[in-house]
Amino acid sequence: MLNGYKNCRGFNGSAWLLMAILSLFGLQACQDGVSNDPQQETTVTSSTYSGPAARTSDIQGFRVSVWEPLRAQNRCGACHNAGGQAPLFVREDDVNQAYEAVNPFINRSEPDESSLVTKVANGHNCWEASDSACATIIANYIESWVGGGANAGRQIELEAPPENVVGESKVFPDDSSLFASHVHPLLTDYCTECHVEDAAAPQSPYFAAADVETAYAAVKTSIDLDTPSNSRLVQRLIELHNCWDDCPSNAQEMETAINDMASGISPTPVDPDLVVSRALTLPEGTVASGGSRQESDVIALYEFKTGSGNTAYDTSGVDPSINLTLSGDTTWVEGWGLEFRTGKAQGSTSDSRKLSQLIQATGEYTVEAWVVPSNVTQEGPARIISYSAGTDDRNFTLGQTLYNYDFLHRSSTTDGNGEPAHSTSDDDEDLQATEQHVVVTFDPENGRQVYVNGLHTDDLDETAAGNLNDWDDTYALVLGNEASGDRPWAGKVRLLAIHNRALNAAQIQQNFEAGVGEKYFLLFNVSSLLNLPQSYVMIEVSQFDNYSYLFRQPKFISLDESVLPGSIPIQGMRIGINGKEAAIGQAYATLDTTINDSEYTLNGQVLSNIGTTIATEKGSENDQFFLTFERLGEHTNVFIEPEALPPAEPADGEPVSTVGLRTFDEINVTMASLTGVSQTLEAVQTTYTTIKQQLPSAEAINGFLSSHQVAVSQLAIEYCSAMVDDTTLRAGFFPGFDFNVNANDIATATWQSQVVSPLIVNFMGENLTTQPDPAMVESELMSLLTGSVGLARCSGQCAADRTEKATKAACASLLGSAIVLLQ
């Protein structure tokens, strides 16, 4: 057992809390459990226990976390009670005897491997429509019990993985012709009722699309080229999934088609000069998901582990479960998650009522999510998570407006729409189009607060806290949209937890550090290279999305606690996949360090703190990974960078552009020169470092992407903000302009002569014939500033800083244009 690899859930007393609250309200229900009818009232009750008291604290923990929620008649109480079917682990006459009965079926080191869990996962009396959802709920109950409290945890035991030698492997060719000839016809003939985007009930992946390239991209994770019989397409038919005739014959027909396709693909040989580790697939790693999370007061939890179907299950274990129905353009994400484009996932109003009941009982709550916004241009605000009835009525909403998170929340000091909203600062740009841990909390003392990636955003709620007495219990929980369907949000949600307590800063940081998604520790064996027993390079690997894996924090470790490494040089580590080094994502290629006794502990020695992504090829079940090294101990291999391919000759008659893009460093220098702002200014430098990889790296104009323009605009905003905030710089740039005058009171002619004209003169110059007509640019900027809805116009008096903000916007719109982007 290795200290430091912990994975726990907090002590979960929410089931007890729910029962206590419902009894206070005088609510009763039959023991048939949750109803899927949105019109039917769904509540929970429990009979009083009158047997002997729990003899130990461990038995009491079992009683609260496992026995109490599972003894209901719609769970395990109908069979495994006194006089029923053994084991009698929910017998109501004596919890001590129930404890004795359950222990042989509990795996304390890996609760999700407990027989109590795996039995249900394999189809034994699940009370939900998904066996995996029931298994997850029971695993959560057990983790709450054996964890022993909110900050305790179970150890993750690292075990020696299989000894796989890196072997030849078949890889999908870029050309889709083999797929089009052999497999695609079967899919388009028999799978189009579900596996196409425009199906009545579309099911991802869309490998039956009429477009061959679209289908080919989607099917790769369902085909095993090395062992066609293991292909998901074959196995699903064996499982009797939508066969078109006789299932065994159909499965054989599909296997033959895949085999014919695979026969035309030659295996990729392994370079014999490489210094390689042993190889592993993702399932051969040690599960490292969900560690050390604070979940003692969770009342709704979505980990999105099901991965298919039209339902996202609430696995909090707190009845009633608010299971969400998927609709519209909503798809599952590999490695746990949902991706929203224009669709939504919505619970029934009757099941959602528990949120209002349990949150009003405490007067505080937390909405915690791991999200990946698709872009930073969404407005509305676009609804990420909402407990509401439509565009004008809500109890709470977490939304997005451009770079801001918005927290709308009904209380005695806000209106029925949750306004005024509490939003993150425009200048901070806390919301980014990348994976983020966002948490919003409310309590009567601190009001609304927002945390991003474990840190408070320092935005103070200007509205008094108030109370939650007027919350409406007829609203529905919705993800990715409004209940009315007209406020879509584009992005991924990878975890959602709703707590009926306000998490504190330490608990939020704890949950951030626990991470999200399906994660594994892959232990790449290097013992034979070092002559050290049980020696590994361990990397945390997760499926980042449907198209890539995330590798992070490699470390050297030995499972033999008596081993000390001595001094081992390690250089140029690269990630291999399916018999070859990955073409991109080699973030550890520059690694140059020494494994040594002074830095090595029983938890290993960290080699790098950065992460990188590697593209999927065959899917998480079949992709085989390994590591290569330029130097590891006494073994070396000189890495030779592949020669760059010469540019393709332009087609006859194809015009060649006479202009090109400025690259990232040129853009930064140009903006600094034009505004007079130093590149070393902290705010500028931080933004540049963050978006540097999103700026153009090559001059070719045909390499321009929309992401380039977004990054250029971000940097332009930072430079213009810094210039206008510096009273000396702005006085030299806009001579005579008074920034203390209210924006509404500044004449149009003044804006033109003292703001727009200096911008054009300083940024464009006056004699460049290839630039746009300055008069046209002036007209656009004046429209931006003083048009009917211009930045310098307000209803009534503008805010004190409106003049500065309008000037910054005009500056950024010109500085972030092709004037700077083009050479």
Secondary structure as the mmCIF struct_conf table of DSSP 4:
data_model
#
loop_
_struct_conf.conf_type_id
_struct_conf.id
_struct_conf.beg_label_comp_id
_struct_conf.beg_label_asym_id
_struct_conf.beg_label_seq_id
_struct_conf.end_label_comp_id
_struct_conf.end_label_asym_id
_struct_conf.end_label_seq_id
TURN_TY1_P TURN_TY1_P1 ASN A 3 GLY A 4
STRN STRN1 LYS A 6 ASN A 7
STRN STRN2 ARG A 9 ARG A 9
HELX_RH_AL_P HELX_RH_AL_P1 SER A 14 PHE A 25
TURN_TY1_P TURN_TY1_P2 GLY A 26 GLY A 26
TURN_TY1_P TURN_TY1_P3 GLN A 31 ASP A 32
TURN_TY1_P TURN_TY1_P4 PRO A 38 GLN A 39
BEND BEND1 GLN A 40 GLN A 40
HELX_LH_PP_P HELX_LH_PP_P1 SER A 47 TYR A 49
BEND BEND2 GLY A 51 GLY A 51
HELX_LH_PP_P HELX_LH_PP_P2 PRO A 52 ALA A 54
BEND BEND3 ARG A 55 THR A 56
HELX_RH_AL_P HELX_RH_AL_P2 SER A 57 PHE A 62
HELX_RH_PI_P HELX_RH_PI_P1 ARG A 63 TRP A 67
HELX_RH_AL_P HELX_RH_AL_P3 GLU A 68 LEU A 70
BEND BEND4 ALA A 72 ALA A 72
TURN_TY1_P TURN_TY1_P5 GLN A 73 CYS A 79
BEND BEND5 HIS A 80 ASN A 81
TURN_TY1_P TURN_TY1_P6 ALA A 82 GLY A 83
BEND BEND6 GLY A 84 PRO A 87
TURN_TY1_P TURN_TY1_P7 PHE A 89 VAL A 90
BEND BEND7 GLU A 92 ASP A 93
HELX_RH_AL_P HELX_RH_AL_P4 VAL A 95 VAL A 102
HELX_RH_3T_P HELX_RH_3T_P1 ASN A 103 PHE A 105
BEND BEND8 ARG A 108 SER A 109
HELX_RH_3T_P HELX_RH_3T_P2 PRO A 111 GLU A 113
BEND BEND9 SER A 114 SER A 114
HELX_RH_AL_P HELX_RH_AL_P5 SER A 115 ALA A 121
TURN_TY1_P TURN_TY1_P8 ASN A 122 GLY A 123
BEND BEND10 HIS A 124 ASN A 125
BEND BEND11 TRP A 127 ALA A 129
HELX_RH_AL_P HELX_RH_AL_P6 ASP A 131 GLY A 147
BEND BEND12 GLY A 149 ASN A 151
STRN STRN3 ARG A 154 GLN A 155
HELX_LH_PP_P HELX_LH_PP_P3 ILE A 156 LEU A 158
STRN STRN4 ASN A 164 ASN A 164
HELX_LH_PP_P HELX_LH_PP_P4 VAL A 165 VAL A 166
STRN STRN5 SER A 169 SER A 169
BEND BEND13 ASP A 174 ASP A 174
HELX_RH_AL_P HELX_RH_AL_P7 SER A 177 HIS A 182
TURN_TY1_P TURN_TY1_P9 VAL A 183 VAL A 183
HELX_RH_AL_P HELX_RH_AL_P8 HIS A 184 TYR A 190
BEND BEND14 CYS A 191 CYS A 191
TURN_TY1_P TURN_TY1_P10 THR A 192 CYS A 194
BEND BEND15 HIS A 195 VAL A 196
TURN_TY1_P TURN_TY1_P11 GLU A 197 ASP A 198
BEND BEND16 ALA A 199 ALA A 201
BEND BEND17 SER A 204 PRO A 205
TURN_TY1_P TURN_TY1_P12 PHE A 207 ALA A 208
BEND BEND18 ALA A 210 ASP A 211
HELX_RH_AL_P HELX_RH_AL_P9 VAL A 212 VAL A 219
HELX_RH_3T_P HELX_RH_3T_P3 LYS A 220 SER A 222
BEND BEND19 LEU A 225 ASP A 226
HELX_RH_3T_P HELX_RH_3T_P4 PRO A 228 ASN A 230
HELX_RH_AL_P HELX_RH_AL_P10 ARG A 232 ILE A 238
TURN_TY1_P TURN_TY1_P13 GLU A 239 LEU A 240
BEND BEND20 ASN A 242 ASN A 242
BEND BEND21 TRP A 244 ASP A 245
HELX_RH_AL_P HELX_RH_AL_P11 CYS A 247 SER A 263
TURN_TY1_P TURN_TY1_P14 GLY A 264 GLY A 264
BEND BEND22 ILE A 265 ILE A 265
STRN STRN6 THR A 268 THR A 268
HELX_LH_PP_P HELX_LH_PP_P5 PRO A 269 ASP A 271
TURN_TY1_P TURN_TY1_P15 PRO A 272 ASP A 273
STRN STRN7 VAL A 275 VAL A 276
STRN STRN8 ALA A 279 ALA A 279
STRN STRN9 LEU A 280 THR A 281
HELX_RH_3T_P HELX_RH_3T_P5 LEU A 282 GLU A 284
BEND BEND23 GLY A 285 GLY A 285
STRN STRN10 THR A 286 VAL A 287
TURN_TY1_P TURN_TY1_P16 SER A 289 SER A 292
STRN STRN11 ARG A 293 ARG A 293
TURN_TY1_P TURN_TY1_P17 SER A 296 ASP A 297
STRN STRN12 VAL A 298 TYR A 302
BEND BEND24 THR A 306 THR A 306
BEND BEND25 SER A 308 ASN A 310
STRN STRN13 THR A 311 ALA A 312
BEND BEND26 SER A 316 SER A 316
BEND BEND27 ASP A 319 PRO A 320
HELX_LH_PP_P HELX_LH_PP_P6 SER A 321 SER A 321
HELX_LH_PP_P HELX_LH_PP_P7 ASN A 323 ASN A 323
STRN STRN14 LEU A 324 SER A 327
BEND BEND28 GLY A 328 ASP A 329
STRN STRN15 THR A 330 TRP A 332
TURN_TY1_P TURN_TY1_P18 GLU A 334 GLY A 335
BEND BEND29 TRP A 336 TRP A 336
STRN STRN16 LEU A 338 PHE A 340
BEND BEND30 ARG A 341 THR A 342
STRN STRN17 LYS A 344 GLN A 346
HELX_RH_AL_P HELX_RH_AL_P12 THR A 349 THR A 362
TURN_TY1_P TURN_TY1_P19 GLY A 363 GLY A 363
STRN STRN18 TYR A 365 PRO A 373
BEND BEND31 SER A 374 SER A 374
BEND BEND32 VAL A 376 VAL A 376
BEND BEND33 GLY A 380 GLY A 380
STRN STRN19 ALA A 382 GLY A 390
TURN_TY1_P TURN_TY1_P20 THR A 391 ASP A 392
STRN STRN20 ASP A 393 THR A 401
TURN_TY1_P TURN_TY1_P21 LEU A 402 TYR A 403
STRN STRN21 ASN A 404 HIS A 409
TURN_TY1_P TURN_TY1_P22 SER A 412 THR A 413
BEND BEND34 THR A 414 THR A 414
TURN_TY1_P TURN_TY1_P23 GLY A 416 ASN A 417
HELX_LH_PP_P HELX_LH_PP_P8 GLU A 419 GLU A 419
BEND BEND35 PRO A 420 PRO A 420
HELX_LH_PP_P HELX_LH_PP_P9 ALA A 421 ALA A 421
STRN STRN22 HIS A 422 SER A 423
TURN_TY1_P TURN_TY1_P24 ASP A 426 GLU A 429
BEND BEND36 ALA A 433 THR A 434
STRN STRN23 GLN A 436 ASP A 443
TURN_TY1_P TURN_TY1_P25 PRO A 444 ASN A 446
STRN STRN24 GLY A 447 VAL A 452
TURN_TY1_P TURN_TY1_P26 ASN A 453 GLY A 454
STRN STRN25 LEU A 455 HIS A 456
BEND BEND37 THR A 463 THR A 463
TURN_TY1_P TURN_TY1_P27 ASN A 469 ASP A 470
TURN_TY1_P TURN_TY1_P28 ASP A 473 THR A 474
STRN STRN26 ALA A 476 LEU A 479
BEND BEND38 GLY A 480 ASN A 481
TURN_TY1_P TURN_TY1_P29 ALA A 483 SER A 484
BEND BEND39 GLY A 485 GLY A 485
BEND BEND40 ARG A 487 ARG A 487
STRN STRN27 GLY A 491 HIS A 499
BEND BEND41 ASN A 500 ARG A 501
HELX_RH_AL_P HELX_RH_AL_P13 ALA A 505 ALA A 514
BEND BEND42 GLY A 517 GLU A 518
STRN STRN28 LYS A 519 ASN A 525
HELX_RH_AL_P HELX_RH_AL_P14 SER A 527 LEU A 530
TURN_TY1_P TURN_TY1_P30 ASN A 531 ASN A 531
TURN_TY1_P TURN_TY1_P31 PRO A 533 GLN A 534
STRN STRN29 SER A 535 ASP A 545
TURN_TY1_P TURN_TY1_P32 ASN A 546 TYR A 547
STRN STRN30 SER A 548 SER A 558
BEND BEND43 LEU A 559 ASP A 560
TURN_TY1_P TURN_TY1_P33 GLU A 561 SER A 562
STRN STRN31 SER A 567 ILE A 577
TURN_TY1_P TURN_TY1_P34 ASN A 578 GLY A 579
STRN STRN32 LYS A 580 GLU A 581
BEND BEND44 ALA A 583 ILE A 584
TURN_TY1_P TURN_TY1_P35 ALA A 587 THR A 590
STRN STRN33 ASP A 592 ASN A 596
TURN_TY1_P TURN_TY1_P36 ASP A 597 GLU A 599
STRN STRN34 THR A 601 THR A 601
TURN_TY1_P TURN_TY1_P37 LEU A 602 ASN A 603
STRN STRN35 GLY A 604 GLY A 604
STRN STRN36 GLN A 605 VAL A 606
STRN STRN37 GLY A 611 ALA A 615
BEND BEND45 GLU A 617 LYS A 618
TURN_TY1_P TURN_TY1_P38 SER A 620 ASN A 622
STRN STRN38 GLN A 624 LEU A 632
TURN_TY1_P TURN_TY1_P39 GLY A 633 GLU A 634
STRN STRN39 HIS A 635 THR A 636
HELX_LH_PP_P HELX_LH_PP_P10 GLU A 641 ALA A 651
TURN_TY1_P TURN_TY1_P40 ASP A 652 GLY A 653
BEND BEND46 THR A 658 THR A 658
STRN STRN40 LEU A 661 LEU A 661
HELX_RH_AL_P HELX_RH_AL_P15 PHE A 664 THR A 675
TURN_TY1_P TURN_TY1_P41 GLN A 679 THR A 680
HELX_RH_AL_P HELX_RH_AL_P16 GLU A 682 ILE A 691
HELX_RH_3T_P HELX_RH_3T_P6 LYS A 692 GLN A 694
BEND BEND47 LEU A 695 LEU A 695
BEND BEND48 ALA A 698 ALA A 698
HELX_RH_3T_P HELX_RH_3T_P7 ILE A 701 GLY A 703
HELX_RH_AL_P HELX_RH_AL_P17 SER A 706 ASP A 725
BEND BEND49 ASP A 726 ASP A 726
HELX_RH_AL_P HELX_RH_AL_P18 THR A 727 PHE A 733
BEND BEND50 PHE A 734 PHE A 734
TURN_TY1_P TURN_TY1_P42 PRO A 735 GLY A 736
TURN_TY1_P TURN_TY1_P43 PHE A 739 ASN A 740
BEND BEND51 VAL A 741 VAL A 741
HELX_RH_3T_P HELX_RH_3T_P8 ALA A 743 ASP A 745
BEND BEND52 ILE A 746 ILE A 746
HELX_RH_AL_P HELX_RH_AL_P19 THR A 748 TRP A 751
HELX_RH_PI_P HELX_RH_PI_P2 GLN A 752 VAL A 756
HELX_RH_AL_P HELX_RH_AL_P20 SER A 757 MET A 764
BEND BEND53 GLU A 766 GLU A 766
TURN_TY1_P TURN_TY1_P44 THR A 769 THR A 770
BEND BEND54 GLN A 771 GLN A 771
HELX_LH_PP_P HELX_LH_PP_P11 PRO A 772 ASP A 773
HELX_RH_AL_P HELX_RH_AL_P21 PRO A 774 THR A 786
BEND BEND55 GLY A 787 GLY A 787
TURN_TY1_P TURN_TY1_P45 SER A 788 VAL A 789
TURN_TY1_P TURN_TY1_P46 LEU A 791 ALA A 792
BEND BEND56 SER A 795 GLN A 797
HELX_LH_PP_P HELX_LH_PP_P12 CYS A 798 ALA A 799
TURN_TY1_P TURN_TY1_P47 ALA A 800 ASP A 801
HELX_RH_AL_P HELX_RH_AL_P22 ARG A 802 LEU A 815
TURN_TY1_P TURN_TY1_P48 GLY A 816 GLY A 816
BEND BEND57 SER A 817 SER A 817
HELX_RH_AL_P HELX_RH_AL_P23 ALA A 818 LEU A 821
STRN STRN41 LEU A 822 LEU A 822
#
